[in-house]
């Protein structure tokens, strides 16, 4: 199925998209990225499998 945008789609407002800036250094972000990647590993693999099946 191909997803398309319709008038029923509710987009967030600018106020909902605003978030505070986090002052953190690059090494700390890089160190945390490994934990985030490990946490999302199953969802990423499932997404890539579905993507591969769709292209076939």
C-alpha positions in Angstrom: 0.0 0.0 0.0 1.2 3.5 -0.8 0.6 6.0 2.0 -0.6 9.5 0.9 -1.4 12.7 2.8 -5.0 13.6 3.2 -6.8 16.5 5.0 -7.5 14.1 7.9 -3.8 14.0 8.8 -3.2 16.0 12.0 0.2 17.7 12.0 1.7 19.0 15.3 1.7 22.7 15.9 4.9 24.7 16.1 4.4 24.9 19.9 4.3 21.2 20.1 7.5 20.9 18.1 9.5 23.2 20.2 11.9 21.6 22.7 14.7 22.9 25.0 18.2 22.8 23.7 20.4 20.2 25.5 24.0 21.3 26.0 26.0 18.1 25.7 29.3 17.4 24.0 29.9 15.3 21.0 31.7 12.5 22.8 28.8 12.1 25.2 26.4 11.9 22.3 28.5 9.3 20.5 28.8 7.2 23.6 25.0 7.3 24.1 24.4 6.4 20.4 25.5 2.8 20.9 22.9 2.3 23.6 20.2 4.0 21.5 21.1 1.8 18.5 21.0 -1.3 20.7 17.6 -0.3 22.0 16.1 0.2 18.5 17.9 -2.8 16.9 14.8 -5.0 16.6 12.6 -2.3 15.1 15.3 -1.4 12.7 15.8 -5.0 11.5 12.0 -5.4 11.1 11.8 -2.2 9.1 14.7 -3.2 6.8 13.1 -6.7 6.3 9.8 -5.1 5.3 11.5 -2.6 3.0 13.4 -5.5 1.3 10.2 -7.5 0.8 8.4 -4.4 -0.7 11.2 -3.9 -3.3 11.0 -7.5 -4.5 
